[in-house]
Amino acid sequence: MIIDRAKEDDIGRLEELWYEAFGDDKEIIELFMSKVLNSAQTYVVRKSGIIVSVLYAPVSYTHLTLP
């Protein structure tokens, strides 16, 4: 297993994991990714090159607003 920071091309897999864990609508997942992913310390666990876990450690929640 390898722990490293998420990269821009990981977003598809991160969205899949979010859906598997929480079952949210695609638009909510995309909103989260667009607001938090760029401002968070996002770490992933890769097993055989595949992301199997993720940790979002946002710097601040004050910038988040829901539609």
Order of alpha helices (4+ residues) and beta strands (2+ residues): beta-alpha-alpha-beta-beta
